[in-house]
């Protein structure tokens, strides 16, 4: 239904007029969801693409939801931590799945139950715990186990993620924004979880909104937003939006 809704939208603001400051090149990566294999492939494409273009200050932005659903969330976190260490110009947005990951890491049983329902099981199993141990633990025991299972360096790293990033005429968020509210006044809850109210808004926003969170078969280009969550964890297609000046192009891991 959402895809039919998106196809009917009329542009509220021509995204072709949006720009980033001169001398900068941005690569925004959609929801990875535990697919470290795809992330490695996409990063190779980004490095190759960046090397083939003119000199610019290049930056990578992850739109959130690095974890859950796919098989190697722990590996994804290790990969991006190393990437940040190597390149420096790498930034991360807090997705709703990171929010729940951090809550589960405290040992809160209610949060752990919810975490398991939204793909956290795969994240847990990507750490040093066997399937046998996992199934033998009751929920209270599992909640206690997570307080030591998730490495402190992973928890601390994710805790430092941002809520929104503004560059030129673009605002990068995980899920979207609350229409009619200034970017400065957006609530973290909306930036991480919103869907229908944001997707249904046709009026221009302060910036062109680049987001993940809502899966679509193809990149969504509407008048006031660009969505790049192409469902990597099941589609094998992880997508990045590249921006320089008034240009934009896409890289992905699709066939």
C-alpha positions as CSV (number, residue, x, y, z in Angstrom):
1,X,0.0,0.0,0.0
2,X,2.8,2.4,0.8
3,X,4.4,1.9,-2.6
4,X,1.1,2.8,-4.3
5,X,0.9,5.8,-2.1
6,X,4.4,7.0,-3.0
7,X,3.8,6.6,-6.7
8,X,0.8,9.0,-6.5
9,X,2.8,11.8,-4.8
10,X,3.5,15.0,-6.7
11,X,6.8,16.7,-5.9
12,X,6.4,19.4,-3.2
13,X,10.0,20.6,-3.9
14,X,12.2,19.8,-6.8
15,X,15.0,17.7,-5.3
16,X,17.1,18.5,-8.4
17,X,17.6,22.0,-7.0
18,X,19.1,20.7,-3.7
19,X,22.9,21.1,-3.3
20,X,25.7,20.3,-0.9
21,X,28.5,22.8,-0.2
22,X,31.3,23.1,-2.8
23,X,34.2,20.8,-2.2
24,X,32.3,18.1,-0.3
25,X,31.1,14.7,-1.4
26,X,28.6,12.7,0.7
27,X,27.9,9.0,0.7
28,X,24.8,8.1,2.7
29,X,24.3,4.4,3.4
30,X,20.8,2.9,4.1
31,X,19.8,0.3,6.7
32,X,22.5,-2.4,6.9
33,X,20.6,-4.7,9.3
34,X,23.4,-7.1,10.1
35,X,24.5,-7.7,6.5
36,X,28.3,-7.3,7.0
37,X,28.9,-9.1,3.7
38,X,26.9,-6.5,1.8
39,X,28.4,-3.6,3.7
40,X,31.9,-4.8,2.7
41,X,30.9,-4.9,-0.9
42,X,29.3,-1.5,-0.8
43,X,32.2,0.1,0.9
44,X,34.5,-1.2,-1.8
45,X,32.2,0.4,-4.4
46,X,32.3,3.7,-2.6
47,X,36.0,3.7,-2.3
48,X,36.3,2.9,-6.0
49,X,33.7,5.6,-7.0
50,X,35.4,8.2,-4.8
51,X,38.8,7.5,-6.3
52,X,37.5,7.9,-9.8
53,X,36.1,11.4,-9.2
54,X,37.6,14.8,-8.7
55,X,39.2,15.7,-5.4
56,X,36.7,16.6,-2.7
57,X,36.3,16.2,1.1
58,X,34.4,12.9,1.2
59,X,32.2,11.8,4.1
60,X,30.2,8.7,4.8
61,X,26.9,8.9,6.7
62,X,25.1,5.8,8.0
63,X,21.4,6.3,8.3
64,X,20.9,3.9,11.2
65,X,19.7,0.4,11.8
66,X,23.1,-1.2,11.5
67,X,21.9,-4.1,13.7
68,X,19.2,-6.8,13.8
69,X,17.5,-9.2,11.3
70,X,20.7,-10.0,9.3
71,X,23.2,-12.6,10.6
72,X,26.2,-10.5,11.6
73,X,25.4,-7.4,13.5
74,X,28.4,-7.7,15.7
75,X,30.6,-7.9,12.6
76,X,28.9,-4.8,11.2
77,X,29.7,-2.8,14.3
78,X,33.3,-3.9,14.1
79,X,33.5,-2.9,10.5
80,X,32.1,0.6,11.0
81,X,34.2,1.2,14.1
82,X,37.3,0.3,12.1
83,X,36.1,2.5,9.2
84,X,35.6,5.4,11.5
85,X,39.1,4.8,12.9
86,X,40.7,4.6,9.4
87,X,38.8,7.4,7.7
88,X,37.6,9.8,10.4
89,X,34.9,11.4,8.2
90,X,32.3,8.8,9.1
91,X,29.1,9.7,10.9
92,X,26.2,7.6,12.3
93,X,22.5,8.2,12.9
94,X,20.6,6.5,15.7
95,X,18.0,4.2,14.3
96,X,15.1,2.7,16.2
97,X,16.9,-0.6,16.3
98,X,20.0,0.9,17.9
99,X,17.7,2.6,20.4
100,X,16.3,-0.8,21.4
101,X,19.8,-2.5,21.3
102,X,21.0,0.0,23.9
103,X,17.9,-0.5,26.1
104,X,18.4,-4.3,25.9
105,X,22.1,-3.9,26.8
106,X,21.1,-2.5,30.2
107,X,19.4,-5.8,31.1
108,X,15.9,-4.4,31.1
109,X,13.7,-7.5,30.6
110,X,10.8,-5.6,28.8
111,X,13.3,-4.1,26.3
112,X,14.9,-7.5,25.7
113,X,11.5,-9.1,24.9
114,X,10.8,-6.3,22.4
115,X,14.4,-6.6,21.0
116,X,13.8,-10.3,20.3
117,X,10.6,-9.5,18.4
118,X,12.2,-7.0,16.0
119,X,15.2,-9.0,15.0
120,X,17.4,-8.9,18.1
121,X,17.6,-12.7,18.2
122,X,20.0,-12.6,15.2
123,X,22.0,-9.8,16.8
124,X,22.4,-11.7,20.0
125,X,23.5,-14.9,18.2
126,X,26.1,-12.9,16.3
127,X,28.0,-12.5,19.6
128,X,29.7,-15.1,21.7
129,X,26.7,-17.2,22.6
130,X,25.6,-20.6,21.2
131,X,22.1,-21.4,20.0
132,X,21.8,-24.0,22.7
133,X,22.6,-21.5,25.4
134,X,20.3,-18.9,23.9
135,X,17.3,-21.3,23.8
136,X,17.9,-22.6,27.3
137,X,17.9,-19.2,28.9
138,X,14.5,-17.8,30.1
139,X,13.9,-14.2,29.4
140,X,15.1,-13.0,32.8
141,X,18.3,-14.9,32.4
142,X,18.8,-13.7,28.9
143,X,18.3,-10.1,30.0
144,X,21.0,-10.6,32.6
145,X,23.3,-12.3,30.0
146,X,23.1,-9.3,27.6
147,X,24.7,-7.0,30.2
148,X,27.9,-8.9,29.7
149,X,27.4,-10.3,26.2
150,X,27.5,-7.0,24.3
151,X,31.0,-5.6,24.5
152,X,31.2,-2.2,26.3
153,X,33.1,-0.7,23.3
154,X,30.1,-1.6,21.1
155,X,27.6,-0.1,23.5
156,X,29.6,3.0,24.0
157,X,30.1,3.5,20.3
158,X,26.4,3.2,19.5
159,X,25.5,5.5,22.4
160,X,27.4,8.3,20.5
161,X,25.2,8.2,17.4
162,X,23.5,11.4,16.2
163,X,19.8,12.1,15.7
164,X,20.1,14.2,12.6
165,X,22.8,15.6,10.3
166,X,22.3,18.7,8.1
167,X,24.5,19.4,5.1
168,X,23.6,22.1,2.6
169,X,20.0,21.6,1.4
170,X,19.8,18.0,2.8
171,X,18.8,16.7,6.3
172,X,19.8,13.1,7.0
173,X,17.6,11.2,9.5
174,X,16.8,7.6,10.2
175,X,13.0,7.4,9.8
176,X,11.7,10.9,8.8
177,X,10.5,14.0,10.5
178,X,7.3,15.3,12.0
179,X,5.7,17.5,9.3
180,X,5.2,21.1,10.3
181,X,7.8,21.1,13.0
182,X,11.2,22.8,12.5
183,X,14.2,20.5,12.3
184,X,15.6,22.1,15.4
185,X,12.5,21.0,17.4
186,X,12.1,17.5,16.1
187,X,11.9,14.8,18.8
188,X,14.3,11.9,18.7
189,X,11.4,9.5,18.9
190,X,10.0,10.8,15.6
191,X,13.4,10.9,13.9
192,X,13.8,7.2,14.7
193,X,10.3,5.8,14.5
194,X,7.9,7.9,12.4
195,X,6.5,6.6,9.2
196,X,3.0,7.3,7.8
197,X,2.7,10.9,8.9
198,X,6.1,11.7,7.3
199,X,5.4,9.7,4.1
200,X,2.0,11.3,3.6
201,X,3.3,14.9,3.8
202,X,3.4,16.6,0.5
203,X,4.5,20.1,1.5
204,X,8.1,21.2,1.3
205,X,10.3,20.7,4.4
206,X,13.1,22.9,5.5
207,X,15.5,20.6,3.7
208,X,15.3,17.6,1.4
209,X,15.0,14.7,3.9
210,X,17.3,11.6,3.2
211,X,16.0,8.6,5.3
212,X,15.9,4.9,5.7
213,X,13.6,2.9,7.9
214,X,10.8,2.3,5.3
215,X,11.7,-0.5,2.9
216,X,11.0,-0.1,-0.8
217,X,12.0,-2.1,-3.8
218,X,13.7,0.9,-5.4
219,X,15.0,4.2,-4.2
220,X,12.2,6.6,-3.5
221,X,12.6,10.1,-4.9
222,X,9.8,12.4,-3.9
223,X,9.6,16.1,-4.1
224,X,10.6,16.6,-0.4
225,X,12.5,13.4,0.4
226,X,14.8,10.5,-0.7
227,X,14.4,7.1,0.8
228,X,17.2,4.6,0.4
229,X,16.2,1.5,2.5
230,X,16.1,-1.2,-0.1
231,X,15.7,-4.1,2.4
232,X,19.2,-5.3,2.4
233,X,18.7,-8.0,5.0
234,X,16.4,-10.0,2.7
235,X,16.9,-8.4,-0.8
236,X,20.7,-8.5,-0.9
237,X,20.6,-4.9,-2.0
238,X,22.2,-2.3,0.2
239,X,22.0,1.2,-1.2
240,X,24.0,4.4,-0.9
241,X,23.1,7.9,-2.1
242,X,26.0,10.0,-3.3
243,X,25.9,13.8,-3.4
244,X,28.2,16.4,-4.7
245,X,27.2,20.0,-5.6
246,X,23.9,19.6,-7.4
247,X,24.6,16.0,-8.5
248,X,23.3,12.8,-7.0
249,X,23.9,9.2,-7.9
250,X,23.4,5.8,-6.4
251,X,25.6,2.8,-5.6
252,X,24.2,-0.6,-4.5
253,X,25.0,-4.2,-4.1
254,X,22.3,-5.4,-6.4
255,X,22.9,-7.9,-9.2
